[in-house]
Amino acid sequence: MSGNGPSGNGTEPRNVIIIGSGPAGLTAAIYTARAGLQPLVIEGEPSSTSDQPGGQLMLTTDVENYPGFPDGVMGPDLMQSFRVQAERFGAEFLTAKATRVELSERPFSVWVGDERRDGRSVIVSTGAQSLLLGLANEERLIGHGVSTCATCDGFFFRGQEIAVVGGGDSALEEATFLTRFAQKVYVVHRRDQLRASKIMQDRAFANERIEFLWNRRVVEILGADRLAGVTLADSRTGALSTLGVTGLFVAIGHRPNTDLFADWLDRKPNGYLITEPDSARTKIEGVFACGDVQDDYYRQAVTAAGSGCQAAIDAERWLEAQGH
């Protein structure tokens, strides 16, 4: 565990504490560090899939849609570059998980286990996690045929047969998008009716490249080093069948990592943090939120980085107005 600068327990508060270290948190760290605010980044634990340093990009192999990398870049390499850049300007990192916050008075307090860190401002960038099926091989094959993001990975499946799991708007949006690349897209849904809006259903039903597999559940993901297919179970009879696809997109929803702030910050019905329009400000002065923890629409690395920049500038200006 690193980071022994001013923190709490009677010592001088940090100007900025950033909770989370995906594209949003690290961009906020770069900007606040360059502004001389010496941010402390509580980056998460490597053993936690929902709170790991670097965020969801640590599970992504090739990133081809991040500007500045015409030949693509590995997700972990991109996040390491962000981190090194933030450290170069003076950001300090604490490799641990934030376990509790106290936002009722300033300075704010953030706990890592029994250790308290105090900050004059807090930037929340804890991200979100894609809901998974919970099957063996699933996490291991993410980036090797299994994906949770069509706009990120669809290009890699040009001319192939792939499957999308889900029945909501997101699943049909992903399936429709993937027909730009794939030869065939199977939509695997456990029921015989979709939850998606009528306009999304009509669009998908009219697409000749989409085929619906009703009353089916994915019960096994096949493949050692790369996806080789999936085993489906009939939801009514239990009969098993194999679907020989080379890509599997899991589109059953996302869950923002906002439990830590449930008692403090306003959330949408789907759990995402609410920020003021065109800003990173939350309802508590001095607390800001950025990235996938408050973005339930775009959910891209580049938009997360942009909102991290917003949060940093908002925090810097707020601190200046407070005389810090």
C-alpha positions in Angstrom: 0.0 0.0 0.0 1.5 3.3 -1.0 0.7 6.9 -0.2 1.8 8.4 3.1 1.2 12.1 2.4 -1.3 14.4 4.3 -4.5 12.5 4.8 -6.5 12.5 8.0 -6.4 11.9 11.7 -5.2 15.4 12.6 -3.0 16.0 9.6 -3.7 18.5 6.8 -6.5 17.4 4.5 -5.8 16.6 0.8 -7.1 19.1 -1.7 -8.6 16.3 -3.8 -9.4 12.7 -3.1 -10.3 10.7 -6.2 -12.1 7.4 -5.7 -11.6 5.1 -8.6 -8.9 4.9 -11.3 -10.5 4.1 -14.7 -10.3 6.6 -17.6 -12.4 9.2 -15.7 -10.5 9.0 -12.4 -7.1 9.0 -14.0 -7.9 11.9 -16.3 -9.2 13.8 -13.2 -5.9 12.9 -11.5 -3.8 14.3 -14.5 -5.7 17.6 -14.5 -5.8 18.1 -10.8 -2.1 17.2 -10.4 -1.1 19.6 -13.2 -3.1 22.3 -11.3 -0.8 21.6 -8.3 -3.6 20.1 -6.2 -1.6 16.9 -5.3 -4.6 14.5 -5.6 -4.7 11.3 -3.8 -6.2 8.5 -5.9 -7.7 5.5 -4.1 -7.5 3.2 -7.0 -9.1 -0.1 -5.8 -7.9 -3.6 -5.4 -6.4 -5.8 -8.1 -8.4 -8.8 -6.7 -11.8 -7.1 -7.2 -13.6 -7.3 -10.5 -15.9 -4.4 -9.6 -13.3 -2.2 -8.0 -10.0 -2.9 -9.7 -7.3 -0.4 -10.6 -7.8 0.8 -14.2 -11.5 0.0 -14.4 -13.2 -2.1 -17.1 -10.5 -1.5 -19.6 -8.3 -3.8 -17.6 -10.4 -6.6 -19.0 -10.2 -5.4 -22.6 -7.5 -6.7 -24.9 -7.6 -4.5 -28.1 -8.9 -0.9 -27.9 -9.2 0.5 -31.5 -11.5 3.4 -30.9 -9.5 5.5 -28.5 -8.1 8.6 -30.3 -4.4 8.8 -30.9 -3.8 5.0 -31.4 -4.3 4.3 -35.1 -3.0 0.7 -34.6 -5.0 0.1 -31.5 -3.8 -0.3 -27.9 -4.2 -2.9 -25.2 -6.6 -1.8 -22.5 -4.2 -2.4 -19.6 -1.4 -0.6 -21.5 -3.7 2.4 -22.1 -4.6 2.6 -18.4 -1.0 2.3 -17.4 -0.1 5.2 -19.6 -2.8 7.3 -17.9 -1.5 6.3 -14.5 2.2 7.1 -15.3 1.1 10.5 -16.7 -0.8 11.3 -13.5 2.1 10.2 -11.4 4.5 12.4 -13.4 2.5 15.5 -12.4 2.4 14.5 -8.7 -0.7 12.4 -8.2 -0.3 9.9 -5.4 -1.9 6.4 -5.5 -3.3 4.3 -2.8 -3.9 0.7 -4.0 -6.8 -0.3 -1.8 -10.5 -0.2 -1.7 -12.5 2.7 -0.2 -14.8 1.2 2.4 -16.7 4.1 3.8 -17.2 7.8 3.3 -18.5 10.7 5.5 -19.8 13.6 3.4 -21.8 15.5 5.9 -19.2 18.1 6.7 -15.9 19.4 5.3 -13.3 18.2 5.1 -14.8 15.0 3.8 -13.5 11.7 5.0 -12.8 8.5 3.1 -11.9 5.3 4.9 -9.7 2.5 3.6 -10.3 -0.2 6.2 -9.7 1.5 9.5 -7.6 4.2 8.1 -9.2 7.6 7.4 -8.2 10.1 4.7 -9.6 13.6 4.7 -10.1 15.8 1.6 -11.4 19.2 0.9 -13.0 17.9 -2.2 -13.9 14.4 -3.5 -14.2 13.2 -7.1 -16.2 9.9 -7.4 -15.1 7.8 -10.4 -15.9 4.3 -9.2 -17.4 3.3 -12.6 -19.8 0.6 -13.4 -19.7 -3.1 -14.1 -21.4 -5.1 -16.8 -23.6 -7.7 -15.5 -22.4 -11.2 -16.5 -24.0 -14.6 -16.7 -21.9 -16.0 -14.0 -20.6 -19.0 -16.0 -17.2 -20.7 -16.0 -14.9 -19.3 -18.7 -16.9 -16.1 -19.0 -14.5 -13.6 -17.4 -11.4 -15.5 -18.7 -12.6 -15.2 -22.3 -13.6 -11.5 -22.1 -11.5 -10.0 -24.9 -11.2 -13.5 -26.5 -14.6 -13.8 -28.1 -16.7 -12.7 -25.1 -17.6 -9.1 -24.9 -19.9 -6.7 -23.1 -19.6 -3.8 -25.5 -20.6 -4.0 -29.2 -19.3 -0.5 -30.1 -15.9 -1.4 -28.6 -15.5 -4.9 -30.1 -17.9 -5.3 -33.0 -15.3 -4.6 -35.6 -13.3 -7.7 -34.7 -16.2 -10.0 -35.8 -16.5 -8.9 -39.4 -18.1 -11.7 -41.4 -18.6 -14.0 -38.4 -21.6 -15.6 -36.7 -22.1 -14.2 -33.2 -24.7 -14.2 -30.4 -26.2 -11.5 -28.2 -27.7 -12.4 -24.8 -30.6 -10.3 -23.5 -34.0 -9.0 -24.4 -34.0 -5.3 -23.5 -33.2 -2.2 -25.5 -29.5 -2.5 -25.0 -29.4 -6.1 -26.3 -31.4 -5.2 -29.5 -29.3 -2.0 -29.9 -26.2 -4.1 -29.7 -27.5 -6.8 -32.1 -28.6 -4.2 -34.7 -25.2 -2.5 -34.5 -23.4 -5.8 -34.8 -25.1 -6.6 -38.1 -22.8 -3.9 -39.6 -20.0 -6.4 -39.2 -21.3 -9.9 -38.5 -22.7 -12.2 -41.1 -25.3 -13.5 -38.6 -26.4 -12.3 -35.2 -28.4 -14.6 -32.9 -30.4 -13.0 -30.1 -30.6 -15.5 -27.3 -33.5 -14.7 -24.9 -34.8 -16.8 -22.0 -38.4 -15.9 -22.6 -40.7 -15.7 -25.7 -41.2 -12.0 -25.4 -38.8 -9.0 -25.3 -38.6 -6.2 -22.8 -37.3 -3.8 -25.4 -39.3 -0.9 -26.7 -41.5 -1.5 -29.7 -39.4 0.7 -32.0 -36.3 -1.4 -31.1 -38.2 -4.6 -31.6 -39.5 -3.6 -35.0 -36.1 -2.6 -36.1 -34.5 -5.9 -35.0 -37.3 -8.0 -36.5 -36.9 -6.3 -39.8 -33.2 -7.0 -39.9 -32.5 -10.0 -42.1 -29.2 -10.7 -40.3 -30.8 -11.1 -36.9 -32.3 -14.4 -35.8 -34.1 -14.8 -32.5 -33.6 -17.9 -30.3 -36.6 -17.8 -28.0 -36.8 -19.6 -24.6 -33.1 -20.3 -24.5 -30.4 -19.8 -21.8 -26.7 -19.9 -22.2 -25.5 -22.5 -19.7 -22.0 -23.1 -20.9 -19.3 -21.1 -22.7 -17.1 -23.3 -24.8 -13.4 -22.8 -25.6 -10.0 -22.9 -24.0 -8.1 -19.8 -25.2 -10.8 -18.4 -27.4 -14.6 -18.7 -27.6 -15.6 -21.8 -29.6 -19.4 -21.7 -29.1 -22.0 -21.9 -26.4 -24.3 -24.5 -25.0 -28.0 -23.5 -24.8 -30.7 -24.9 -22.7 -34.4 -24.7 -23.6 -36.1 -22.8 -20.8 -39.2 -25.0 -21.1 -37.9 -28.6 -21.8 -34.3 -28.3 -20.6 -33.1 -29.8 -23.9 -29.5 -28.8 -24.7 -28.1 -27.6 -28.0 -24.8 -26.1 -29.2 -24.5 -22.8 -31.0 -21.2 -22.6 -32.9 -20.6 -18.8 -32.7 -17.2 -17.1 -32.5 -18.5 -14.1 -30.6 -20.8 -13.7 -27.5 -22.0 -10.3 -26.4 -23.6 -10.2 -23.0 -26.1 -7.4 -22.9 -28.1 -8.0 -19.7 -27.4 -4.7 -18.1 -24.9 -2.6 -16.1 -24.6 -1.9 -12.5 -22.9 1.3 -11.3 -20.6 1.0 -8.3 -22.5 3.5 -6.1 -23.3 1.5 -3.0 -20.6 3.5 -1.1 -22.5 6.7 -1.7 -26.1 5.5 -1.3 -26.6 7.5 1.9 -25.1 10.7 0.6 -25.7 11.3 -3.1 -28.8 11.3 -5.2 -29.2 8.4 -7.6 -31.3 7.7 -10.6 -33.8 4.7 -10.4 -31.1 2.6 -12.1 -28.5 3.5 -9.5 -26.4 5.9 -11.4 -25.3 9.1 -9.6 -27.0 12.3 -10.5 -24.9 15.3 -11.5 -26.0 18.8 -12.4 -26.5 19.4 -16.2 -23.3 20.1 -18.1 -21.2 19.7 -15.0 -19.7 17.1 -12.6 -21.3 18.6 -9.5 -23.4 16.5 -7.2 -25.9 17.8 -4.7 -23.1 18.1 -2.1 -20.8 21.1 -2.7 -17.3 19.9 -3.1 -18.2 16.4 -4.2 -18.1 15.6 -8.0 -18.8 12.5 -10.0 -17.6 11.5 -13.5 -17.4 8.6 -15.8 -19.5 5.5 -15.9 -20.7 5.9 -12.3 -22.9 8.7 -13.6 -23.1 8.0 -17.4 -25.7 5.4 -18.2 -25.9 6.3 -21.9 -22.5 6.5 -23.6 -20.3 4.3 -21.4 -17.1 4.8 -23.5 -13.6 5.3 -22.4 -13.2 8.6 -24.3 -16.4 10.0 -22.8 -15.3 8.9 -19.4 -12.0 10.7 -19.8 -13.8 13.8 -20.9 -16.0 13.8 -17.9 -13.0 13.3 -15.7 -11.6 16.5 -17.2 -14.8 18.2 -16.3 -14.7 17.0 -12.7 -11.2 18.1 -12.3 -11.9 21.6 -13.6 -15.1 21.9 -11.5 -13.1 20.8 -8.4 -10.2 23.2 -9.1 -12.6 26.2 -9.6 -14.6 25.2 -6.5 -11.5 24.9 -4.4 -10.3 28.3 -5.6 -13.6 29.9 -4.7 -13.2 28.4 -1.2 -9.8 30.0 -0.8 -7.7 26.8 -1.3 
